[in-house]
């Protein structure tokens, strides 16, 4: 495609010089014919020749123009597709920590990717459809000018570097502002997404004016940067227009002088003026070309920062085998990328086929343990073993394929309920999806919806979405299960139903559960109690209850919060 486009561009540039040459020929021939006795009769054949050449050239130009635009557009579309898919493939391999960094929030990443691809794609399009034909036309026009008269060619050549020098000054003047514009646009997009996602909180605290003022201030900063860019462009564009017109004046004066000195014909005046127009055509477009190029460079920086973040690529081992499910943490210490300490010298053993509960106040490090066991993060120090083998040696995909994970807040993809449940097993039949929904006590509610399993899953309540996550777990049917507050969004009846289903799937599997629900903790074979990132107690419920330590305090507080005494008295 590139070779074909270049060939057409070269042919098109040659064809663009036909009009000036024909005009010169016409003027010179007419001047000679006018000296003959019967100029009309003698001039007919000249008219036929001119008409044939010009019409033939236009027919050729139609095909050339179509080919240039078609191939240029095809290259643009292919480039856009490659750039988009490349960055998607890259970010899917990055560590979870990359996305939790404040500089990589979803709104900022989206702006960098979208604007980067848009700018780079536009640059490619401009190069093959606009820039390349213009400069090829200018180069050939300049060659023709030199062939006609060296002095006129030198004058035209002198103007071009001056114009490029002014354009480069313009680009340098705006380079810092363009980066500032990029950052402001990222903040604007990120702020808007955050505003939409936080609309319930904003309205509940009546903070509409406060949030509106924040967005207004960002918009004013963005507007000021945009106006500064426009002022600078208008100033330099005016200067470049003057330089172009100065070049035209020089060409006219020089050609008229040469005609008066009988060194060229009258037709050569129009020839050189039109050729200089072809030379200056890229100059007239240069400000737009420079704008597009610098936009592409600035936004490409953000795009390629994402693309080249190889240090953020998720580390993966090579061991791919069916796991048994015995985890062991040995003196594990871990801090999140933002510096927040999460675990300090934690040691624990999670035995195969048993249920292990993690208990502690919020921020104690319970969810962090699950994140480490899933290899979402790597410990800063210490070691994690799985079936006696370092966890780092396991292939990530193979490991996670054997782990079922239900979080307190699970993500629901845009799409139908059926597609969201099938995420647990992409090869599952509809019958298997239905069975999973029944186990999650969701099927009856689905059947009451207008579109049933084809209903948009994002329109469901929080509790229903939580059941979808649990249905995924049943469908995946893994040997290892991690449950982080699996019934947090469910009512009491649903919690009991789901507990019964989870109790059934727990049998013979390695289970790690985090829950503030006493009923789910009591059944655990081993309980580990965490405080401020440290493991302070472990053992069975009976053992820890009788020790009157941290676990007993949490248990008693939970019992008081549930008002168990009155609940028990109600049954008497």
N, C-alpha and C positions, 0 to 999 in steps of 0.2 A: 504493500500500500504506500509506503514512504517513497520507494523508487518510482512508482507510477505517478505520485503527486509531484515529485521533483521534475520528472520528465515533462509533465503537463505544464508545470510552472515555467520551465525554460521555453517551451514552445509558445506559451501565452505571452511571455516577455518579448519574444521576437515579434509576435503579431502586433503587440502594442506600439511598435515603432513604425508600423505601416502608415498610419494616418499622417504623421509629420512628413514622411518621405513623399507620400502621394500629394500632400498639400504643396510641398516645394515644387514637385514635378508639374502640378497643375498651374501654379503661378508663373513659373518660368515658361511653360508651353504657351499659356494664354498671352504672355507678354510678346512672344515671338509671332504667334498667329495674328495678333492685332496689327502687325506690320504688313500682313498680306492683303491683296486686293479683296478677297472674299473670305473673311475670317469665320463666318458662320458655317460655310460648307467645309472648310478645312478643319474646323473644331469639332465636328460631329464624332470623328473616330477617337479624338481625345476623351470626349465625354463617355463614350462606350467603354474605353479602357479603364477610366477612373471608376465608373459605376461597377464594372465587373470586379475590379480589385477590391473595392470597399465592401460590396455585398458578399463576395467570397470570404473576405477576412471576417465579416460579422458572423457568417455561418460557422466558420472554424472556431470563432470565439465562443459561440454558444456551447459547442461540445466541450471545448477546453474549460470554460467556466463551470459547466455542470460537473465535469470530472474532478476539477480541483475542489469544489464544494462537497461533492459526494465523498471522495476519499478523505478529505480533511475532516468531515463530520464523522466518518466511520472510525478514523484514528482517534478522534476526540471521545467517542462513545466507548471504544475499546479501552482507552487510557483510563477513563473514569471508572469503568467496571473493574479494571485491574487494581487501581489505587484503592477503591472501596473494599474489595475482597481481601487485598493484602493486609490492610490495617485490621480488618475483622479477624483474620487468621492469627495475626500477631497478638492482639489484646486477649484473645481467648486462651493464649498460652501464658499470660502474665500471672504473677502471684496475686493473691487476694489483697496483700498489703499495698500493692500499686494503686488499687481503686479506693483504698481508705485514706490515701494521702490527700491533704487539703487542696493541693495543686491539681489533683486529678479527679475532681468531682465530676459527676455525669454531665452537667451543663457545660463545663469548661472543655471536657474531652469532646463532647458533641460539636461545639463551636469550632475547635481546632481541626477536627476531622472534616466537617462539612465545608468550612471555609478553605481549608487546605486543598481538598479535592476540587472544589469549585474553581479556585484560583489557578491551580496547576492545569486543570482541564481547559480552562479558558485560554491559558497561555499556549497550550498545544494547538487549540483551535485557531487562535489568532496567528500563530506562526505559519500554519499550513494554508490558511484561507486568506489571511490579510498580509502579514509581515513578509513572508517569503515571496509571494508574487510582486509586492511593491518593491522590495529591494532588488529582485531579479530584473524587474522592469527598469529600475533606476540605473543598475550597473550596465545593462545593455544600452540604455539611452546615453549614458556617459561615454561609452565606447564609440557610439555613432557620432557623438559631438566631436570627439577627438579626431575621428576619421574625416569629418567635414572641415574642422578648423581647430588646430591645437590651442590657440589662444582662448577661444570660447570655452573649450574643454577645461583649461586651467582655471578660468574664472569660476566655472561651476564647481570644480573640485575644491577650490578655496573656501567656498561658502559652507560646504558640508561639515568639515571638522569643527568650525565655529559653532554650528547649530548643535552638533553632538556635545560639545563642551558645555554649552548653556544647559542642555538637557541633563547632563551628568550633575551639574550644580543643583539643578532642581531636585533630582533624586536624592542627593545627599542632604539637602535642606529638609526633606520630608521623611527621611528614614526613621528618625527617632519618633516622629509623630505617628507613623504607621504602626510601629510596635505598640505605642500607647493606645492607638485605636483598637488594635487586636485585643489587648488586655481589657479595655473598657467594654468591648462587645462580648467578651467571655463573661465578664462580671454581670453584664445586663442579662444575658441568656440564663446564666446560672441563677441569678436573683429572681428572674421570672418563673423558672421551674420551681424554685424553692417557695415562692409566693403561692403558686397553684397547689403545691403539695401540702402547704400549711394553712390553707384557706379556713379550715374549721377552727384551728387555734386562733388565727387572726380575728375571726368574727366573734369567737367566744370571749376574747379579751378586749373587743372593740378597738382594734389597733389598725383599722383600715387607713386612717389618715397618716399614721406613723409609717406604715409600709409604703403608702403612696408617696410620701415625702422622700423616702430612701430611694425609690425607683426614679423619682423626679430628679434628685441630685445626680444620680448616675447618668440620666438622659442629658442633663445640662452639660456635664463634663464631656460626654460623647459628642454633643452638638458643637461645643467649643472647639474640640479637636478637628471635627469635620469642617467647620468654618475656616480654621487656620489652614487646613489643607487646600480648601478652595481658593482662599486669598493668594496663597503661594502659587498655585497652578495658574490662576488668571494673570498674575504679574509676569511669570516666566513665559507663558503662552503668548502674551503680547510682545515680549522681546523677541521671541522666535519668529513670530509673524513679520516683524520689522526686518529681521535678518533675511528672511525668504524674499520679501519684496525688494530689499536692497540688492539681492542677487539677480532678480529679474531685471531691475533697472540697469545693472552693469552689463548684462547680456544684451539688452536692447541697444544701449549706447555703443557697445563694442561692435555688434553686428551692423548697425547703421553706419558706423565709421568705416568698416571694411567694405560695405556696399558702395559708399561714396568714393572709396579708394579703388573701386572696381576689382576688389579681391574676391568678392562673392556676389551671387545674384540676389535679386529682391526676394525671391522665394526662400532663400536661405535664412532671411530674418524670421519668417514664420516657423521654419524648420527648427531653428535653435530655441525659439521661445517655447514651442510645444515640447521639444526634447527636455528643456530645463524644467518644464511642468512635470514631465515624467520623473526627472531626477528629484524634484522637490516634493513629489507626492508622498514618499515615505517621511520626509521632514514634516509635512503637515500633520501626519499621523503619529509623529514621534512622541508627542506628549502623552497620547493615549497608550502607545506601546510601552513607554516607560512606566506609566501608572500601573498597567497590567502586570508588567514584569516585576516591579517592586512589590505590588500586592502579592503576587505569586511567591516571591522570595520570603516576604515577611510571614505569610500564612503557611508557607511550606515549612518554615522553621518549626512551627508548632506541630504540623503534621508529622514531620520526620523525627521530631523528638519522641513522639509516640511510637513511630515505626522502629526507631533505633534504640529503644530502651531494653536492649538485650540483657542488661544486668537485672531486669525485673522478671526475666523469664523464669517460670516455675521449674524448680529443680525436680528431676524425676529419676528414680532408679530404673533398673532393668528387670528386677525379679518379678515374674508374673506367674503366680501360682495360687491355688485355692487356699485361702487362709482358714486357720482353725479358730482364732479369735482370742488369744491370750495376749493382753497388752501389759507392758511394764514400763513405768516411768522411773528413772533413776536420777535423782538430784537435778531435776529440770528447773531451769530459770528462764523466764521469757518476759520481754517488754515489747509493746507494740511500737510500730515505726514512729509514732508521735512522741515516744519517750515514756509513755505511761507503763509503769511496772505492773505486771499481771500475775506472775508466778515467781516464787522464790524457793529454790531448793526443794521442790516437791517430789516425793517418791510415793508410788502406789502401784498396786497390781490389780488388774482387771482380768478375772479368770474366765476361761472358756466355758460357755454354756450357763453362766450365772448372771444374775442381775446386780449391778453395782450402782449405787446412788451417790450423787454428789450433792452435798448440802452446805448451805452457807448463805450469808446475807448478800444482797446485791453488790456486785463489784468484788466478790471474794475470789473470782477466777474460775468459776465452774464452767462457763461456756468456753473459756480459753482452753481448758483441757480438751474439750471436744474438737475445737479448731486445730489443735496440735495433733490429735489422733487422726484427723482427716487429712493431715499434711497441708492444710490451708496456710499454715505458718510453720517455720522451723524454729526449734528452741535456740536460745542464745547460748546455753550451756547445758550439760547433762545429756542423757541419752534416753530414747524411747525405743523399746523393743516390741516386735510383734512376732509371736511364736518363736522367740529367742533370736530373731534376726533384726538388726537395726531397721527402723521404719524407713530411713532414708534410702535403703536399697530396693524398696518396693516401687514398681511402676505405678504412677499416680492413678492412671485410668483403671488398671487392674484392681488396685486397692479399693478405690471408691466404688467400683462396680459391685463389691461385696459388702458395702456399708449402706444402711438405710438411715436417713437423717430427717428428723422432723423437728423444726424449730418453733420457737414461740410465735414468730411472725414469718410465715412462709410466703414466698413470692408466687403470685399467680400470673401466668403469661396471658397476653392478649389472645383470645381465642375461645373455643368452646370448652365446656366441662369435660367432654370426652377426650379432647386433645390434651387437656391439662392433667387428667388422670393417667393417660397413656404415657406421659413423660416418665413414669416409673418403669415402663417396659415398652419400648417403641414397637415391638413386634406383637404386642398383646392384641387379642381379638376383642370384639365388642362384648362378647359374653364374659370374658375375663375382666374387662373394665367394669361391667355391671356387678360382678361378684365382689370386686374390690370396693365398689361404692356401697354395696349392701353391708359388708363387714365394717365399714366406716359409718354406718347408719345414715347414709346420705341419699340412698336410692329413692326412698319414698318422697323426700323433699324435691328431688330432681324431677320426678314424674309429675309433680304439681306445677312445674314451670311451663310456660307456653311452648318453648322449643325443646324442652326436656334436656337430653344430653348435648344438644346442639346450642344450648343457651350460652350466652357470653359469661364466662366464669368470673370476669372482673366485676360483674354486677351483683355478685352474691354477697351475703353478709360475711363479717369476719369469722364467725363460727363455722359457716358453711365452707369458706375457703380453707379453714384449718382442717376440716374433714377431707377436703380434696387432697391435702398434703398427706394425711394419714392413709387415704385410699391409695396414693402413690406407693406408700411403704408396703402395703399389702400386695400390691401388684408386683413390686420389685422382688419381694420375698428374699431378703439378703440374710446371710449368716450372722452379721453383726448389725446391731441397731443402736443408734444414738438418739435419745429423746430429750429435747431441751424445752421444758414446759409444754408438752404436747397437747394439753387440754386447757391451756390458759384462756382461750377465747370461747370456751364452751360453757353452756349452762350446766346446772347440777345433773339433770337427767342425761344430757348428752355425755357429760364427763363419766357417769357410771357406765353408759353403754360402750363408750370408747375404751374405758379401763378393762371391761370384760373382753373386748376384742384384742386389746394389746396383751392382756394376760395370756390369751390363747396363742398369739404369735411369738411370745417370749420363749416358749418352751423349746429347750434345746439350743437356744441362741445366746450369744454374748450381748448383753444389754447394758448400756450406760444411760441412766436417767437423771435428769435435773428437774426437780419439781418442788413447788411449795405445798403441794397436796399431800397431806399426811398418809392418805390411803395408798398412794403409790410408793412412798418411801418405806413404809412399814414392811412391805413384801420383799424388799431388797435383801440379797444374801449378805452383802457388805456395804457399809455406808462410810464414806469419807467426808469429813467435815473440814471446810476451808475457811480461813479467816485472813483477809487482807493478803491473799496470794500464798498463804502458807497452809500446809496440811497439819491440823492440830489434833485430830482424833480420827480413829477408824475402828470399825468392828460391826457387830450386829446391832439391831435396834435395842434389844434387851440389854446388851452390854453397855452401850453408850447411854441409854436411859438411866441405868443404875449408877453411872459414874458422876452424874450431876455436873457435867461440864458444859462445853459450848453447845453440844447437840441437845442436851436437856433444856437449855435456855431457849433455843429455837423451837423445840417441840412444845414447850409450855406456852410460849408466845403465840404459836400457831393455834393451839387449843383454845387459848383465851380469845383470839381474834374470831374464831369460829363459834364462840359461845357454846362450847361443847357441854358444859354443865346443864344449861337449860335444855339443850337438845336431848340429852340423856334423860332428864326429868320428864320430858314430854312423853317418853315411852313407858313411864312408870304408871 
